[in-house]
Amino acid sequence: MTTFLATEYGVGIGWRPEIAGFVAELPGLRFAEVVAESVHDHDDLPPGLAELLARGVAVVPHGVRLSLGGAEPVEPERVRHLARVAERVGAPLVSEHIAFVRAGGVEAGHLLPIPRSRESVDAIVANVKRTQAELSVPIALEPIAAVFDWPDNELAEGDFLTEILEQTGALLLLDVANVYANAINRGTEPAALFDRIPLERVAYVHVAGGAEHDGIYHDTHTDAVPQVVFDLVAELCSRRRPPALMLERDGHYPPADALRQELDAIAKASGYPAVT
């Protein structure tokens, strides 16, 4: 069983219908990520996605609605959907967020941070294990970008993540843009987190853009990737063998040349061949 995206996958991109034509034209593309909830059970795979699979491009389903960090158990049907998507695309693994999206039956429509408490560790470990029981492939967990911290945090972020990974055996989806956003908003050094987490558990890496408003850095996925995030990619890759990395864009898509420049910048920072 494949437990990580091996180095031969290099630089990838988040597949979205709006940029399917651009993605289809990337000659060196070896992997892409699709939002799992955008693949519907009773429909054919989106044409662009099916074409990537036919080319031998690995596709990773990325969940956004499981609410692994919620106090309530994950909904079985949402877990089964994620498992079905993974089977349909022959995925080497799936990914989801360390966050909650609903409580008391109310859907927030947004990824929300959870308190870094031991009670939260217990809740997310239980939900991850419920999810793993339905999956035929490994799961990678992504810490989110948060614009606030809960006042009752008991654990530093690195310790919090390490406990969850150790208790579940899950892999880590490390979003360096989230690392940067959280460090800026907390007034800490971004690369310091790399010293506190098991980098050998990183399955793959997200790279995305953001913007600062009223003193808060927001992980928007619609702005250009700042140079400091590319620098953080280079720092990560200097500490361990570069994992697969992907550009994550959602909405307000720039011209194709701008996307190519960002993909090339990721390749340069990591030492991988360009996919463009």
C-alpha positions as CSV (number, residue, x, y, z in Angstrom):
1,M,0.0,0.0,0.0
2,T,1.3,3.4,-0.9
3,T,1.5,5.6,2.2
4,F,2.8,8.8,0.8
5,L,3.1,10.6,-2.5
6,A,6.6,9.6,-3.5
7,T,9.1,12.0,-4.9
8,E,8.5,11.1,-8.5
9,Y,5.1,12.9,-8.3
10,G,7.0,16.2,-8.0
11,V,4.8,19.3,-8.4
12,G,1.1,19.1,-8.8
13,I,-2.0,21.3,-8.8
14,G,-5.4,21.3,-7.3
15,W,-7.8,20.3,-10.1
16,R,-10.8,22.6,-10.4
17,P,-13.4,22.7,-13.3
18,E,-12.6,26.3,-14.0
19,I,-8.9,25.5,-14.8
20,A,-9.4,22.0,-16.2
21,G,-8.2,23.1,-19.6
22,F,-5.0,24.6,-18.2
23,V,-4.3,21.5,-16.1
24,A,-4.9,19.2,-19.0
25,E,-2.1,21.0,-20.9
26,L,0.6,20.6,-18.3
27,P,3.0,18.1,-19.9
28,G,4.9,17.2,-16.8
29,L,2.0,16.8,-14.4
30,R,2.1,13.6,-12.3
31,F,-0.5,14.3,-9.6
32,A,-3.5,16.5,-8.9
33,E,-5.9,16.9,-6.0
34,V,-9.7,17.1,-6.3
35,V,-12.2,18.3,-3.7
36,A,-14.0,15.0,-2.8
37,E,-17.4,16.6,-2.3
38,S,-17.3,17.9,-5.9
39,V,-17.4,14.3,-7.2
40,H,-20.9,13.0,-7.1
41,D,-21.8,9.4,-6.7
42,H,-24.4,9.1,-9.5
43,D,-22.5,11.1,-12.1
44,D,-19.7,10.3,-14.4
45,L,-16.3,11.7,-13.4
46,P,-15.8,15.2,-14.7
47,P,-14.3,14.9,-18.2
48,G,-11.1,16.7,-17.4
49,L,-10.5,14.6,-14.3
50,A,-11.2,11.4,-16.2
51,E,-8.7,12.5,-18.9
52,L,-6.0,13.0,-16.2
53,L,-6.6,9.5,-14.9
54,A,-6.3,8.1,-18.4
55,R,-2.9,9.8,-18.7
56,G,-1.7,8.1,-15.5
57,V,-1.9,11.2,-13.3
58,A,-2.5,10.3,-9.7
59,V,-5.5,12.0,-8.2
60,V,-5.9,12.6,-4.4
61,P,-9.5,13.3,-3.0
62,H,-9.4,16.2,-0.5
63,G,-12.3,16.3,1.9
64,V,-13.7,19.5,3.3
65,R,-16.9,18.4,5.1
66,L,-16.1,15.5,7.5
67,S,-15.6,17.8,10.5
68,L,-13.0,15.5,12.0
69,G,-12.4,18.0,14.8
70,G,-16.0,18.2,15.9
71,A,-17.3,17.0,19.2
72,E,-19.8,14.8,17.4
73,P,-18.9,11.6,15.6
74,V,-18.3,12.0,11.9
75,E,-21.3,11.3,9.8
76,P,-20.9,7.7,8.3
77,E,-22.3,8.7,4.9
78,R,-19.8,11.5,4.4
79,V,-17.0,9.1,5.3
80,R,-18.4,6.5,2.9
81,H,-18.5,9.1,0.1
82,L,-14.9,9.9,0.6
83,A,-14.0,6.2,0.5
84,R,-16.0,5.8,-2.7
85,V,-14.3,8.7,-4.4
86,A,-10.9,7.3,-3.5
87,E,-11.9,4.0,-5.1
88,R,-13.3,5.6,-8.2
89,V,-10.1,7.5,-8.9
90,G,-7.7,4.8,-7.7
91,A,-6.2,7.3,-5.2
92,P,-3.0,6.5,-3.3
93,L,-4.4,8.3,-0.3
94,V,-7.0,10.8,0.8
95,S,-6.8,14.0,2.9
96,E,-9.0,16.0,5.3
97,H,-8.7,18.9,7.7
98,I,-8.0,19.1,11.4
99,A,-11.0,21.4,11.9
100,F,-14.8,21.3,12.5
101,V,-17.4,22.5,10.1
102,R,-20.6,21.8,12.1
103,A,-21.9,21.6,15.6
104,G,-25.4,20.8,17.0
105,G,-26.6,20.0,13.5
106,V,-25.6,23.5,12.2
107,E,-23.3,23.7,9.1
108,A,-20.8,26.5,9.4
109,G,-19.8,26.4,5.7
110,H,-16.2,27.1,6.7
111,L,-13.3,25.3,8.3
112,L,-13.1,26.3,11.9
113,P,-10.2,25.8,14.3
114,I,-10.5,23.6,17.3
115,P,-9.0,24.2,20.8
116,R,-5.6,22.6,21.2
117,S,-6.7,20.7,24.3
118,R,-6.4,17.1,25.3
119,E,-10.1,16.7,25.0
120,S,-9.9,17.9,21.4
121,V,-7.1,15.4,20.7
122,D,-9.4,12.6,22.0
123,A,-12.3,13.8,19.8
124,I,-10.3,14.1,16.6
125,V,-8.4,10.8,17.2
126,A,-11.8,9.0,17.6
127,N,-13.1,10.6,14.4
128,V,-10.0,9.8,12.4
129,K,-10.1,6.2,13.5
130,R,-13.8,6.0,12.5
131,T,-12.8,7.4,9.1
132,Q,-9.8,5.1,8.7
133,A,-12.1,2.0,9.4
134,E,-14.0,2.8,6.1
135,L,-11.0,3.7,4.0
136,S,-8.9,1.3,1.9
137,V,-6.1,3.9,1.6
138,P,-4.2,6.1,4.2
139,I,-5.5,9.5,5.2
140,A,-3.3,12.7,5.6
141,L,-4.5,15.3,8.0
142,E,-4.1,19.1,7.2
143,P,-3.8,21.7,10.0
144,I,-5.8,24.7,8.9
145,A,-5.0,28.4,8.9
146,A,-6.7,30.1,11.8
147,V,-7.4,33.8,12.3
148,F,-7.8,33.2,16.1
149,D,-6.8,30.8,18.8
150,W,-9.1,29.5,21.5
151,P,-8.3,30.8,25.0
152,D,-8.2,27.4,26.6
153,N,-5.4,25.9,24.5
154,E,-3.4,23.4,26.5
155,L,-0.9,22.3,23.9
156,A,1.5,24.0,21.5
157,E,0.6,23.5,17.9
158,G,3.5,21.1,17.2
159,D,2.7,18.9,20.3
160,F,-0.9,18.9,19.4
161,L,-0.3,17.7,15.8
162,T,2.3,15.2,16.9
163,E,-0.1,13.6,19.4
164,I,-2.8,13.3,16.8
165,L,-0.5,11.7,14.3
166,E,1.0,9.3,16.7
167,Q,-2.3,8.1,18.1
168,T,-3.9,7.7,14.7
169,G,-1.0,6.6,12.5
170,A,-2.2,9.1,10.0
171,L,0.0,11.1,7.6
172,L,0.4,14.8,7.5
173,L,-0.7,17.2,4.7
174,L,1.4,20.2,5.4
175,D,0.1,23.5,4.0
176,V,3.1,25.9,4.1
177,A,0.8,28.8,3.4
178,N,-1.2,27.8,6.5
179,V,2.1,27.6,8.5
180,Y,3.0,31.1,7.4
181,A,-0.5,32.5,8.1
182,N,-0.6,31.1,11.6
183,A,2.9,32.3,12.4
184,I,2.1,35.8,11.2
185,N,-1.2,36.0,13.1
186,R,0.5,34.6,16.3
187,G,3.7,36.6,16.0
188,T,5.9,33.6,15.8
189,E,8.6,32.3,13.4
190,P,7.0,30.2,10.6
191,A,9.9,27.7,10.2
192,A,9.9,27.0,13.9
193,L,7.0,24.6,13.5
194,F,9.2,22.4,11.4
195,D,11.3,21.6,14.5
196,R,8.2,20.5,16.4
197,I,6.5,18.1,14.0
198,P,7.5,14.7,12.5
199,L,8.4,15.8,9.0
200,E,8.9,12.2,7.9
201,R,5.1,11.9,8.1
202,V,4.5,14.6,5.5
203,A,2.6,12.9,2.7
204,Y,2.4,16.0,0.5
205,V,2.4,19.8,0.7
206,H,0.0,22.6,-0.2
207,V,1.3,25.9,-1.5
208,A,-1.2,28.8,-1.7
209,G,-1.6,32.6,-1.7
210,G,-3.1,34.9,0.8
211,A,-3.5,38.6,1.8
212,E,-3.3,40.7,4.9
213,H,-6.3,42.8,6.0
214,D,-6.5,44.9,9.2
215,G,-3.4,43.2,10.6
216,I,-4.7,39.6,10.0
217,Y,-3.2,37.4,7.3
218,H,-5.9,35.4,5.5
219,D,-5.3,32.2,3.6
220,T,-7.4,33.1,0.6
221,H,-6.3,30.7,-2.2
222,T,-7.3,33.6,-4.5
223,D,-4.2,35.8,-4.2
224,A,-0.8,35.2,-5.6
225,V,1.6,33.1,-3.6
226,P,4.0,35.5,-1.8
227,Q,7.7,35.0,-2.0
228,V,8.0,34.3,1.7
229,V,5.9,31.1,1.2
230,F,8.1,29.9,-1.6
231,D,11.1,30.6,0.7
232,L,9.3,28.4,3.3
233,V,9.0,25.6,0.8
234,A,12.7,25.8,0.2
235,E,13.3,25.7,3.9
236,L,11.1,22.6,4.3
237,C,12.8,20.9,1.4
238,S,16.2,21.6,3.0
239,R,15.2,19.6,6.1
240,R,13.9,16.5,4.4
241,R,13.7,14.9,1.0
242,P,11.2,17.0,-0.8
243,P,7.7,15.5,-0.7
244,A,5.2,16.1,-3.5
245,L,4.0,19.7,-3.6
246,M,1.0,21.2,-5.2
247,L,-0.4,24.7,-6.0
248,E,-3.8,25.3,-4.5
249,R,-6.0,27.9,-6.1
250,D,-9.7,28.5,-5.6
251,G,-11.5,31.3,-7.4
252,H,-10.3,34.5,-9.1
253,Y,-8.0,32.4,-11.3
254,P,-5.2,34.4,-12.9
255,P,-4.1,34.1,-16.5
256,A,-2.4,30.8,-17.5
257,D,1.0,32.5,-17.5
258,A,0.6,33.5,-13.9
259,L,-0.3,30.0,-12.9
260,R,2.7,28.6,-14.8
261,Q,5.0,31.1,-13.0
262,E,3.7,29.9,-9.6
263,L,4.2,26.2,-10.6
264,D,7.7,27.0,-11.8
265,A,8.5,28.8,-8.6
266,I,7.4,25.8,-6.6
267,A,9.6,23.6,-8.7
268,K,12.5,25.9,-8.3
269,A,12.1,26.1,-4.5
270,S,11.9,22.3,-4.2
271,G,14.4,21.3,-6.8
272,Y,11.8,19.4,-8.9
273,P,11.5,19.5,-12.7
274,A,9.0,22.0,-14.0
275,V,5.6,20.6,-15.0
276,T,4.9,23.4,-17.5
